[in-house]
Amino acid sequence: MKNGLVIVDAYSELASTVGVDGVSTPKWSDKVMDNVNHFSKYLNYVCEYERSQGTTIIHTFGETSTDKLYKSVFNKSINQIEFNENDVITASDNAHTAIMELKLNKVYWGGFHFGKCIHSHSNRVYQNLLKNGRSDINILNLVLNLSMTLPEHSWMHHISGKKGWGINLDIPSVRDMYRNSSYVGREFLPNHIPSQYDVNFVFAPSEYKHSLWSLNGFENLSLKKDF
């Protein structure tokens, strides 16, 4: 059994939005930035320990491998996250390729932020693996104590309400509709489908699995739908 741990969007200073006259302003408050930096140090400790256990560490930056953030990953403005020469640096559009090439059996997810990039990156990889016929890789595993939420976000909301979405590519009409859409190679969600298609015809929802990390490894949690 070969495990992988993906750390999503572990950056701080580069998390900015372009405002008036092209001037970048911080996307996060000082409070969030401080939390990110402290949490990064904890993730460094976990990653170092997991490397010693044979786990492959993967860092995903941005939605595509053409993102400026992805290209600047070794810039000094990256926050406290530490990289090892054996780690994999990728973006969410091609992380599935690395996972297949590494022959990983099970992949866990943590980092920034629970309910946002962690879910979108993992679901994008899940879809891309299905498109490559790799439903055998156990991919939708989110580690709660290796993830950070934004202040206004609720653990309960994201645990209870989020699902992974696989496209039913075995159905010829669904396959043709998807290939003719503008979402090829991108995340494809129920609100992206044409109105003439039934959501349950196009998609097969899949439940996320949740776990906690400790020195004993990753422990799966059986969470109620509502708690």
N, C-alpha and C positions, 0 to 999 in steps of 0.2 A: 504494500500500500504506500503510494507516494502522495504526500500532502503538499499543498501550497497555501500560503497566506498572502492575500492581496491587501496592500495598504493604499487606500484611495485618496488622491488629491491632498497629499500631505505637504502643504505649502502655506505660507502666510503673506509675506510682502508682495508676492505676485498676485494675490487675490484682490484685484482692483477692478473698477469699472471706469470706462472712458466717459468723461462728462463734457462740459462746455469747452469749446476750442481744443478738443482732443486731450485735455489734461486728465490724467488718471487720478482717481480718488479712492481711498480705502473702501472696500466692499463690506468689511466687517468692522465692528466697533473695537475700541481698545480692549474692552472686557473679553470679547470673543478671541481676539488675537492673542491675549495673554493666556487664555485657556488652551488655545491651539498649541502654543509653544510648550507649556507644561505637559500637556497630554502627549506631545511628540516625544518627550524624554522617556515617558513610560513605554510608548510603542517601541522605542529603540531597545529598551531592556528586553521586552518580549521577543522582538525580532532576533536579537542576539541569542537568546536562549533557544528559540525555535530553530535557528540555523544549526545549533549544536545537536539538535534532535533529528536533523536531516530534512527539515521542512524548507521548501523553496520559497523565498520571499520575492514577491512581485510588487512593483510600484506602478500604479496607473495615474497618469497626469493628463487631464483634459479629455475631451471627447474624441479627438482625432490626432493621429501622429503628425499632422501638419500644424498643430497648435503651437503658438509661440512659447507657451508654458512648457510643453513637451520638449521643445528644442533647447530650452534654457534650463534644463533640469539640474545641471551641475553648477549653475550660477550661484554666487555667494549669497544672493538674496533668498534662496531657499531656506526654510526655517531649520528647526533642530533635528529633523529626520536625518539619520545617518545611512549611508549606502555601503554595501559590501560588494567586492568585485564579483561575487557569484550571484548577486541579486539580478533580477530582470527589470529593466526600465521600459515601460511601454505606455500606450494610451488605450482607452476603452474600445476603440475600433479594431485593434489588432491583438488584444490580450488573449483572445481565444487561440490565436496561432501559437503563441508561446506556450500556453497550457497544453495544447496537443503535442507540440514538439518535445516538451519536457516529460510527456507521458504521465501526467498527474492523474490520480484517481479521485481525489477529493480536494476541494478548494474552499477556503474560509475567507471571509471579508471583514475588514475593519477600517478605521481611519476617519475620514471627514467627508460628508456628514451623514449621520443616520437619517433615513427618510428622504434624502436628496441624492447626492452623487453615489453613495454606497449602493443604493437601490438601482439607480439608473445604469451604473457601470456593470453591476452583476447581472442585471436583466439583459443588457446588450450582449454581454459575453454568452449568456445562456442561449439567446436567440441565435447568435453566430455559430455556436457549437451544434445546435439542432440543424442549422442549415448545412453543416458539414457532416451530418449523420452521426454526431457524437453525443447521443442521449445517455451514454453509459457513464459520463463524467459527472460526479456528484458536485454540483456547482453552487446551488443557492443556499449557502450556509453563512449566516451573519452572526458575528461574535459581539455580543452586547457590550461586554466590558473592554473591548478593543475598539469601540466606536464612540464618537462624540456627537451629541445633538446640538443644534443651535438653540439659543435660549427660549425662543418662542415655540419650539417644537415639542410634541408629546410622544414619549415612548409608546404609550398605549395606542395612540392613533396609528402610528406607523407599523407597530407589530400586528395590530388587528386588521388594518385596512390594506396593506400592501401585498400584492401577489406578483409573481413572475409570469410573463406572457410568452407562450410559445406559439409560433405561427404554424397552422396545419398545412405544411407544404406538400403533404401527400395528396391533397386534393388539387387536381389540375387547375380548376378555375381560381382557387385561392393563390396558387403558385403564379399563375399568369397575372392576376391582379396586382400581387406584390411586386413582381418584376417590372411591371409597367408604371409603378408608383415612383414618387420622388424620395422614398424612404429606403431604397436599396442601400445596404451597408450602414444604415443608421438604426436607431431604436424605433421600433414600430409598435404603436400602442393602439388600443381599441378606438380612440377618438381620431385615428388617422385613416380609418377604412371608409370607403365610399358608402353612401347611405343605402344603396341597394343590397348590401351584404349584411347578414346577421352576425353580430359580434361572436356568438357562440359557434358559428360555422367557421369563422376565420381563426379564432384563437382557442387555445387550450390553456386555461390558467393552471399555475403550479404554485404550491405553497412554499414560502420561505421556511427554512429551518433555523432555529436560533440556538445559540450555545453560549457558554461562559468559558473563559480561558483560565487555567492555573498551571502550576508547575507539573501537574499530573496530565496536562494536555487539554484537549477541547472536550467539554462535557455537554452533551445535547440536553436541551430543555424541552419539556412537554408543557407548552403554554396554552392556557385556555383562550378561546376566541375573545372573550371579554373578561377582564380581571380588574 
